[in-house]
Amino acid sequence: MTVVTHPRNLDLAGVLRPGDSIVIGQACGEPTTLLEGLVAAGRDIGDLSAFVATSFSGTLTPDSAEAVSLSSMGAIGALRSMSKAHALDVIPCHVSQVAPMITAGHLRCDAAFVQVSPADANGDHSFGLISDYVGAAVARARVVVAEVNDQVPYTLGELLPASQIDHALHVSRPPVQVNPATISETDRAIAAYSAAYIGDGSVIQMGVGAVPDAMLQLLVDRRDLGVHSGMVGDGLVDLVEAGAVTNARKRIDRGVTITGALIGTTRLYEFAHRNPEIRMCATSYTHDAGVMSQLDNLVTINSAVEVDLTGQVNAEQSGAAYLGGTGGQVDFVRAGARSPGGRAIMALPATAKGGTVSRITAQLSGPVTTARSEVDVVVTEFGAAELRGQSIAERTRRLIAIAHPDFQEDLARAAHPIQQRRF
């Protein structure tokens, strides 16, 4: 039987046990009121830990570590400040591995904190803005605590029956929003080189941010684009309204945009509310190789911290600083490169730190997120380097050509031994 609670009567000490591990809905699906309550009460409950993949609400800060020990698959959004303060434990994994790890018990889940929409006539709540691993957390948890927010859209796809909720907290507050990024000329140049690979009828996957936003602006003249992505932002609305996205040519999910997360503003949320042309799915669908193998002309666009001269990609860490995460990059890179007519694009600016550091580098400063054997196309504002089927020596030449001119001479010297080597 569900216990219904008003926010002012929230008593997590009566819900959680000392030593509990909590899995929290991420991104714009963060249950903000529950997070605030956890930060306020966590120290008194004692020895609590929590997992959240990303955080944009601002509720979690380095000071939160005093209330709950936090882990994640990366340092995205507000979690970057926690990583810098050494208040975040990073679990290296693909986002598609999170749900299976919860199910298998490798990632403990005593309690699931989720945000949902109001129930429909059948008593089913929508997960609203996030679907990725929350269903697995609900199925595994001893106790399910749902923040029922009447400002969360009812999206079609993953649903939560009221009977599976142990404690329901009814609130009315704007869900977390992520505003469109400010787009620079560098972003526009990267977007232009990337968009050249996207033709009519392509199925696209991309994240959110300045380069994806700039790219979407360049696609309004395309026709019958499809979308199969781990996340979508406000730019989806523009493409649908322009007639560019119809999903009409997909072999599966025809007429429907597939995604696991809505990361944007009220404009996107209102567009998605009860919209049969958008379906929210778990990562077992959005990131599944078998599903994506049925998508022709799949073009995937992902970002990187740096790429070395042989094509290895680091999307996680720069030196000691953890900046990103594995996310769904490897799943989508493989899918795009193997799709008939598809491509997998790795997009990044040529420099960092005000132009003082080259992001095309002789040696990575962090881990290998995506192996060079998986990488297809690397794009900077100086061009596109197609690496698929190319030798190591030829890769170095193509990558140097898209590096910033200020660094090309040094990179050429570093590449000389590689180019002369025969294996």
C-alpha positions as CSV (number, residue, x, y, z in Angstrom):
1,M,0.0,0.0,0.0
2,T,1.4,3.4,-1.0
3,V,2.0,5.9,1.7
4,V,1.2,9.4,0.4
5,T,3.2,12.2,2.0
6,H,3.2,16.0,1.8
7,P,6.6,17.6,1.2
8,R,6.6,19.3,4.6
9,N,6.0,16.0,6.3
10,L,8.8,14.1,4.5
11,D,10.7,11.9,7.0
12,L,13.3,9.9,5.2
13,A,14.5,8.6,8.5
14,G,11.3,6.5,8.5
15,V,12.0,5.3,5.0
16,L,15.7,4.6,4.9
17,R,17.9,2.5,7.1
18,P,21.5,3.3,8.1
19,G,23.8,1.9,5.5
20,D,21.3,2.0,2.7
21,S,22.4,2.5,-0.9
22,I,20.0,4.7,-3.1
23,V,19.7,4.8,-6.8
24,I,18.5,8.2,-8.0
25,G,16.8,9.3,-11.3
26,Q,19.2,11.4,-13.2
27,A,19.4,14.5,-15.4
28,C,16.1,16.4,-15.8
29,G,14.4,13.4,-14.1
30,E,16.1,14.2,-10.8
31,P,13.5,14.0,-7.9
32,T,14.7,17.4,-6.6
33,T,12.6,17.5,-3.4
34,L,13.7,14.0,-2.4
35,L,17.3,15.0,-3.1
36,E,16.9,18.1,-0.9
37,G,15.5,15.9,1.8
38,L,18.3,13.4,1.5
39,V,20.9,16.1,1.8
40,A,19.2,17.5,4.9
41,A,18.6,14.2,6.7
42,G,21.4,11.9,5.4
43,R,23.9,12.6,8.1
44,D,21.4,11.8,10.9
45,I,20.4,8.6,9.2
46,G,24.0,7.5,8.8
47,D,26.3,5.7,6.4
48,L,24.1,6.4,3.3
49,S,25.4,6.0,-0.3
50,A,23.8,7.0,-3.5
51,F,24.3,6.5,-7.3
52,V,23.3,9.1,-9.9
53,A,24.6,9.2,-13.5
54,T,24.4,12.9,-14.0
55,S,23.0,15.9,-12.1
56,F,21.9,19.3,-13.3
57,S,19.7,20.5,-10.5
58,G,22.5,22.1,-8.4
59,T,21.2,20.2,-5.3
60,L,24.3,18.1,-5.1
61,T,27.4,20.0,-4.1
62,P,30.7,19.0,-2.4
63,D,29.0,19.7,0.9
64,S,26.5,17.0,0.1
65,A,29.2,14.4,0.8
66,E,28.7,15.0,4.5
67,A,25.2,13.6,4.2
68,V,25.6,10.9,1.6
69,S,28.5,9.2,-0.2
70,L,27.9,9.7,-3.9
71,S,29.0,7.6,-6.9
72,S,28.5,8.1,-10.6
73,M,29.6,6.8,-14.0
74,G,31.2,10.2,-14.7
75,A,31.5,13.9,-13.8
76,I,28.8,15.5,-15.9
77,G,26.9,18.6,-15.0
78,A,27.1,19.6,-11.3
79,L,29.0,16.4,-10.6
80,R,32.1,17.9,-12.1
81,S,32.4,20.3,-9.0
82,M,32.0,17.3,-6.7
83,S,34.8,15.4,-8.6
84,K,37.1,18.4,-8.3
85,A,36.4,18.5,-4.6
86,H,37.2,14.7,-4.4
87,A,33.6,14.1,-3.2
88,L,32.6,11.7,-6.0
89,D,33.5,8.1,-6.6
90,V,33.5,7.3,-10.3
91,I,32.5,3.8,-11.5
92,P,33.8,3.2,-15.0
93,C,31.0,1.8,-17.0
94,H,28.8,2.4,-20.1
95,V,25.4,3.8,-19.3
96,S,23.9,0.7,-20.8
97,Q,25.6,-1.4,-18.1
98,V,24.0,0.5,-15.2
99,A,20.6,-1.3,-15.3
100,P,22.2,-4.8,-15.6
101,M,24.5,-4.0,-12.7
102,I,21.5,-3.0,-10.6
103,T,19.6,-6.1,-11.6
104,A,22.6,-8.3,-10.8
105,G,23.3,-6.6,-7.5
106,H,26.7,-5.3,-8.5
107,L,25.4,-1.8,-8.0
108,R,23.4,-1.9,-4.7
109,C,19.9,-0.5,-4.7
110,D,18.1,-0.7,-1.4
111,A,16.0,2.4,-2.3
112,A,15.0,3.9,-5.6
113,F,14.3,7.7,-5.7
114,V,12.4,8.6,-8.9
115,Q,10.4,11.5,-10.3
116,V,7.2,10.6,-12.1
117,S,4.1,12.3,-13.7
118,P,0.7,12.1,-12.1
119,A,-1.1,8.8,-12.7
120,D,-3.3,8.1,-15.7
121,A,-6.8,6.6,-15.5
122,N,-5.3,3.2,-15.1
123,G,-3.2,4.3,-12.1
124,D,0.1,4.2,-14.1
125,H,2.6,7.0,-13.7
126,S,5.0,8.0,-16.5
127,F,8.7,8.3,-15.7
128,G,8.4,11.5,-17.6
129,L,11.8,12.9,-18.4
130,I,14.1,9.9,-17.9
131,S,13.7,6.2,-18.6
132,D,17.3,4.8,-18.8
133,Y,17.9,2.7,-15.6
134,V,15.1,3.8,-13.3
135,G,12.9,0.8,-14.2
136,A,15.7,-1.5,-13.1
137,A,16.1,0.4,-9.9
138,V,12.4,0.2,-9.1
139,A,12.4,-3.6,-9.7
140,R,15.4,-4.1,-7.4
141,A,14.8,-1.7,-4.6
142,R,13.4,-2.7,-1.1
143,V,11.6,0.6,-1.0
144,V,10.5,2.8,-3.9
145,V,10.0,6.5,-3.2
146,A,8.4,8.5,-6.0
147,E,8.2,12.3,-6.3
148,V,4.9,12.7,-8.1
149,N,5.2,16.1,-9.8
150,D,2.2,17.5,-11.6
151,Q,4.5,19.6,-13.8
152,V,6.3,16.6,-15.3
153,P,4.9,15.5,-18.7
154,Y,3.2,12.2,-19.2
155,T,5.4,10.6,-21.8
156,L,4.7,7.4,-23.6
157,G,6.8,4.3,-23.0
158,E,8.2,3.3,-19.6
159,L,5.4,3.4,-17.0
160,L,5.3,2.9,-13.2
161,P,2.2,1.3,-11.8
162,A,1.1,3.0,-8.6
163,S,1.1,-0.4,-6.9
164,Q,4.9,-0.5,-7.1
165,I,5.3,2.8,-5.2
166,D,5.9,2.4,-1.5
167,H,6.0,6.2,-0.7
168,A,4.6,8.9,-2.9
169,L,5.6,12.5,-2.3
170,H,3.2,14.9,-4.2
171,V,4.8,18.1,-5.4
172,S,4.2,20.9,-7.9
173,R,7.5,22.5,-9.0
174,P,9.2,23.0,-12.4
175,P,11.4,20.0,-13.2
176,V,15.1,20.6,-13.9
177,Q,15.7,22.4,-17.1
178,V,18.9,22.7,-19.2
179,N,18.8,25.7,-21.4
180,P,20.3,25.6,-24.9
181,A,24.0,26.3,-25.0
182,T,25.7,29.4,-26.3
183,I,27.0,28.5,-29.8
184,S,30.4,29.8,-30.9
185,E,31.9,30.1,-34.4
186,T,34.0,27.1,-33.6
187,D,30.9,25.1,-32.7
188,R,29.3,26.1,-36.0
189,A,32.3,25.0,-38.0
190,I,32.4,21.6,-36.2
191,A,28.7,21.3,-36.8
192,A,29.0,22.1,-40.5
193,Y,31.6,19.4,-41.1
194,S,29.5,16.9,-39.1
195,A,26.2,17.7,-40.7
196,A,27.7,17.0,-44.2
197,Y,27.4,13.3,-43.3
198,I,23.7,13.5,-42.6
199,G,21.4,13.2,-45.6
200,D,17.7,12.8,-46.1
201,G,16.4,9.6,-44.4
202,S,19.4,9.4,-42.0
203,V,18.7,8.3,-38.4
204,I,20.6,10.5,-36.0
205,Q,21.9,10.1,-32.5
206,M,23.5,12.9,-30.6
207,G,23.8,14.5,-27.2
208,V,23.0,18.0,-26.0
209,G,25.2,21.0,-26.0
210,A,26.6,23.7,-28.3
211,V,27.8,21.5,-31.2
212,P,24.7,19.3,-31.3
213,D,22.5,22.4,-31.1
214,A,24.4,24.0,-33.9
215,M,24.2,20.9,-36.0
216,L,20.4,20.6,-35.5
217,Q,20.1,24.1,-36.9
218,L,21.8,23.0,-40.1
219,L,19.4,20.0,-40.6
220,V,16.1,21.9,-41.0
221,D,16.3,21.4,-44.8
222,R,16.6,17.6,-44.5
223,R,13.7,15.4,-45.0
224,D,12.5,12.2,-43.3
225,L,15.2,12.2,-40.7
226,G,14.8,9.6,-37.9
227,V,15.9,9.9,-34.3
228,H,17.2,7.0,-32.1
229,S,19.2,8.5,-29.3
230,G,20.0,8.2,-25.6
231,M,18.8,11.8,-25.1
232,V,17.2,14.6,-27.0
233,G,17.0,18.4,-26.4
234,D,14.9,21.3,-27.5
235,G,16.4,21.1,-31.0
236,L,14.2,18.1,-31.7
237,V,11.1,20.3,-31.6
238,D,12.6,22.6,-34.2
239,L,13.3,19.7,-36.6
240,V,9.8,18.2,-36.2
241,E,8.2,21.6,-36.7
242,A,10.3,22.2,-39.8
243,G,9.2,18.9,-41.2
244,A,12.8,17.5,-41.1
245,V,12.2,14.7,-38.6
246,T,9.4,12.3,-39.5
247,N,11.0,8.9,-38.7
248,A,9.2,7.8,-41.8
249,R,12.0,5.7,-43.3
250,K,13.1,3.7,-40.2
251,R,12.7,0.0,-40.6
252,I,11.7,-0.2,-36.9
253,D,9.7,2.3,-34.8
254,R,8.5,4.0,-37.9
255,G,7.0,7.4,-37.2
256,V,8.4,7.5,-33.6
257,T,11.4,9.2,-32.1
258,I,13.1,6.9,-29.6
259,T,15.0,8.3,-26.7
260,G,15.8,7.6,-23.0
261,A,16.0,11.2,-21.7
262,L,14.5,14.6,-22.3
263,I,17.1,17.2,-21.5
264,G,15.9,20.6,-22.2
265,T,13.3,23.2,-21.3
266,T,9.5,23.5,-20.9
267,R,9.2,23.8,-24.6
268,L,10.5,20.3,-25.1
269,Y,8.5,18.9,-22.1
270,E,5.2,20.4,-23.4
271,F,5.9,19.0,-26.8
272,A,6.5,15.5,-25.4
273,H,3.4,15.4,-23.2
274,R,1.2,12.6,-24.4
275,N,2.9,12.8,-27.8
276,P,2.6,9.4,-29.6
277,E,5.5,10.4,-31.8
278,I,8.0,10.2,-28.9
279,R,8.6,7.0,-27.0
280,M,10.8,6.9,-23.8
281,C,12.7,3.7,-23.5
282,A,15.2,2.0,-21.2
283,T,18.8,1.6,-22.1
284,S,18.1,-2.0,-22.9
285,Y,16.4,-0.7,-26.0
286,T,18.0,2.7,-26.8
287,H,21.6,1.3,-26.5
288,D,21.0,-2.2,-27.6
289,A,23.2,-3.5,-30.5
290,G,20.5,-5.8,-31.8
291,V,18.0,-3.0,-31.9
292,M,20.4,-0.5,-33.6
293,S,21.5,-3.2,-36.1
294,Q,18.0,-2.7,-37.7
295,L,18.6,1.0,-38.3
296,D,20.0,1.9,-41.8
297,N,21.9,5.1,-42.3
298,L,22.5,5.6,-38.6
299,V,24.7,8.6,-38.0
300,T,26.0,9.0,-34.4
301,I,27.7,12.1,-33.1
302,N,29.6,12.0,-29.8
303,S,32.2,14.2,-28.1
304,A,35.6,13.8,-26.7
305,V,38.2,15.4,-24.4
306,E,41.0,14.4,-26.8
307,V,42.0,12.1,-29.6
308,D,45.5,10.7,-30.1
309,L,47.3,10.4,-33.4
310,T,46.2,6.8,-33.9
311,G,42.5,7.5,-33.2
312,Q,42.2,6.5,-29.6
313,V,39.5,8.6,-27.8
314,N,39.5,9.9,-24.3
315,A,36.0,11.2,-23.3
316,E,36.5,11.1,-19.5
317,Q,39.5,12.7,-18.0
318,S,42.2,15.3,-18.5
319,G,45.1,14.5,-16.3
320,A,43.8,14.3,-12.8
321,A,40.6,16.1,-13.6
322,Y,37.5,14.0,-14.4
323,L,35.5,15.9,-16.9
324,G,33.0,13.6,-18.5
325,G,32.2,9.9,-18.6
326,T,31.9,6.8,-20.8
327,G,28.2,7.3,-21.2
328,G,26.7,5.7,-24.3
329,Q,29.6,6.6,-26.6
330,V,31.0,3.1,-27.3
331,D,27.5,1.6,-27.9
332,F,26.7,4.3,-30.4
333,V,30.1,4.5,-32.1
334,R,29.9,0.8,-32.9
335,A,26.3,1.1,-34.1
336,G,26.9,4.0,-36.4
337,A,30.1,2.5,-37.9
338,R,28.3,-0.8,-38.6
339,S,25.0,0.6,-39.9
340,P,24.5,0.2,-43.7
341,G,25.1,3.7,-45.0
342,G,25.8,5.0,-41.4
343,R,28.7,6.8,-39.9
344,A,30.1,7.4,-36.4
345,I,31.4,10.9,-35.8
346,M,33.6,12.0,-32.9
347,A,33.4,15.8,-32.7
348,L,35.6,18.1,-30.7
349,P,37.3,21.5,-30.8
350,A,40.9,21.4,-31.9
351,T,42.1,23.1,-28.8
352,A,41.4,23.6,-25.1
353,K,42.3,26.0,-22.3
354,G,42.0,29.1,-24.5
355,G,43.9,27.6,-27.4
356,T,47.0,26.7,-25.4
357,V,46.5,22.9,-25.6
358,S,45.9,20.7,-28.6
359,R,43.1,18.2,-28.3
360,I,44.6,16.2,-31.2
361,T,47.5,14.9,-29.2
362,A,50.5,12.6,-29.5
363,Q,49.5,10.8,-26.3
364,L,46.3,10.8,-24.3
365,S,46.4,12.4,-20.9
366,G,43.6,10.2,-19.6
367,P,42.0,6.8,-20.3
368,V,40.9,5.2,-23.6
369,T,37.2,5.5,-23.7
370,T,36.8,4.3,-27.3
371,A,39.4,2.1,-28.9
372,R,41.0,3.2,-32.2
373,S,39.6,0.1,-33.8
374,E,36.1,1.5,-33.3
375,V,36.6,5.1,-34.4
376,D,35.2,6.1,-37.8
377,V,35.3,9.9,-38.4
378,V,36.9,12.6,-36.2
379,V,35.8,16.2,-36.8
380,T,37.2,19.5,-35.6
381,E,36.6,23.0,-36.8
382,F,39.4,22.4,-39.3
383,G,37.8,19.5,-41.1
384,A,36.9,15.8,-41.0
385,A,39.4,12.9,-40.7
386,E,37.9,9.6,-42.0
387,L,39.9,6.9,-40.2
388,R,37.9,3.7,-41.0
389,G,40.1,1.3,-43.0
390,Q,43.2,3.5,-42.7
391,S,46.6,2.4,-41.5
392,I,48.1,3.9,-38.4
393,A,50.5,6.0,-40.4
394,E,47.7,7.4,-42.6
395,R,45.6,8.1,-39.5
396,T,48.4,10.3,-38.1
397,R,48.5,12.3,-41.3
398,R,44.7,12.8,-41.5
399,L,44.4,13.8,-37.8
400,I,47.3,16.2,-38.0
401,A,45.5,17.9,-40.9
402,I,42.5,18.7,-38.7
403,A,44.5,19.8,-35.7
404,H,45.0,23.5,-35.1
405,P,47.8,24.9,-37.4
406,D,49.7,26.1,-34.3
407,F,50.3,22.5,-33.2
408,Q,50.7,20.7,-36.5
409,E,54.5,21.0,-36.7
410,D,54.9,19.5,-33.2
411,L,52.4,16.8,-34.0
412,A,54.2,15.9,-37.2
413,R,57.5,15.5,-35.3
414,A,55.8,13.2,-32.8
415,A,54.1,11.2,-35.6
416,H,57.3,10.7,-37.6
417,P,58.4,7.5,-35.7
418,I,54.8,6.1,-36.0
419,Q,54.7,6.8,-39.8
420,Q,58.1,5.1,-40.3
421,R,57.2,2.0,-38.3
422,R,56.1,-1.2,-40.0
423,F,54.5,-4.0,-37.9
